[in-house]
Amino acid sequence: MALGRMIEGKWTTEWNERDQGGAFNRTPTMFRDQVTADGFSEFKPEAGRYHLYVALACPWAHRTLIMRSLKGLTEAIGVSIVDPILSDKGWMFSDEAGAIPDSVNHAQYLQEIYLKADPKYTGRITVPVLWDKQKQTIVNNESREIIRMFDVEFTELATKKIDLYPRELQQKIDETIDAIYTPINNGVYRSGFATSQEAYEKAVTELFENLDRWETVLDQQRYLCGDQMTEADICMFTTLYRFDSVYHGHFKCNLRRLVDYSNLWNYLKDLYQHPDIKVTCNLDHIKRHYYISQTQVNPNQIVPKGPIIDFEEQHNRDRFAIRPK
Ligand SMILES: N[C@@H](CCC(=O)N[C@@H](CS)C(=O)NCC(=O)O)C(=O)O
């Protein structure tokens, strides 16, 4: 196994997304087309037209699976799930428990999908990927944009009428997704992938300052943007769900555990216990992916047995439901 990337359509195992100071720098994703319902885009929301490639392990891909599930888009948008362990050619399809082979392009490796879309592709081979079966190309591979499309543009095809981007909260939701991205969602990676003490300490300090801040916010309201679940909660959830099992140990995000935060822990259980979210969660894929695939962090590839976490334990977030508005 080695982390790799494509250069002009050729696979290489050199992977360096760190700056001179040892800080992790994430490269922006390349496919940024949009499916829109307004008729202006060549990508129209049509049942059966799009296919989603994900890893259950990946927090970014997990966002898209949750949105697909919450909106009731599972019939309209098909899914393939890669093997949790990165191969020396990157994400791979297999018949491993929990994985779903590629029934659309019959690929063995995810890189084949990228090369179909662009034979001269340069960049990382990442999940999630939204594939258009009609135009035979990748529409988009940026999780934040994919969840927005599922939420807003696929409404006609959605069997569940939940709106996670309500008009009156839109600005707040966008600001919140921005606010949590660098210190929290990417912060755990900045901590775990740092190759200097300084870069690590900066990332981990910012991470916990921000967790502390949201702990206070969640003392006053049930969700990040108020009294209803929004896209921002989905973005927060996939990081928090992995926190104690992976980021605390493997990425050294260990000033505190998530379970040590009363509000964040109860908030996490509340979200997890939503039936449409629970079905998308797979800690086995998550743990094996990080601990086995990231040999630069964990060379002996030992997957820890613990910690024991009970996500089913009763949460106390219902206390906000009875609050007068
Ligand atoms: N910006 C992307 C990030 C996606 C991403 O980094 N995915 C990781 C898995 S967690 C991946 O596929 N990594 C494989 C690699 O870099 O080779 C998004 O939010 O969709």
The ligand as a MOL file (V3000), in Angstrom:
LIG
                    3D

  0  0  0     0  0            999 V3000
M  V30 BEGIN CTAB
M  V30 COUNTS 20 19 0 0 0
M  V30 BEGIN ATOM
M  V30 1 N -12.2820 17.6430 -0.7370 0
M  V30 2 C -12.6810 16.3330 -0.8430 0
M  V30 3 C -11.7740 15.4430 -0.0110 0
M  V30 4 C -11.9940 13.9990 -0.2710 0
M  V30 5 C -10.8680 13.1280 0.3150 0
M  V30 6 O -9.8210 13.6270 0.7150 0
M  V30 7 N -11.0870 11.7930 0.3790 0
M  V30 8 C -10.0610 10.8880 0.8810 0
M  V30 9 C -10.5980 9.8480 1.8130 0
M  V30 10 S -11.0250 10.4610 3.3810 0
M  V30 11 C -9.4720 10.0830 -0.2700 0
M  V30 12 O -10.1820 9.6230 -1.1470 0
M  V30 13 N -8.1490 9.8910 -0.2350 0
M  V30 14 C -7.4370 9.0530 -1.1620 0
M  V30 15 C -6.1470 9.6380 -1.6130 0
M  V30 16 O -5.8750 10.7930 -1.3160 0
M  V30 17 O -5.4280 8.9240 -2.3170 0
M  V30 18 C -14.1410 16.2530 -0.4300 0
M  V30 19 O -14.5350 16.8540 0.5950 0
M  V30 20 O -14.9200 15.6160 -1.1290 0
M  V30 END ATOM
M  V30 BEGIN BOND
M  V30 1 1 1 2
M  V30 2 1 2 3
M  V30 3 1 2 18
M  V30 4 1 3 4
M  V30 5 1 4 5
M  V30 6 2 5 6
M  V30 7 1 5 7
M  V30 8 1 7 8
M  V30 9 1 8 9
M  V30 10 1 8 11
M  V30 11 1 9 10
M  V30 12 2 11 12
M  V30 13 1 11 13
M  V30 14 1 13 14
M  V30 15 1 14 15
M  V30 16 2 15 16
M  V30 17 1 15 17
M  V30 18 2 18 19
M  V30 19 1 18 20
M  V30 END BOND
M  V30 END CTAB
M  END
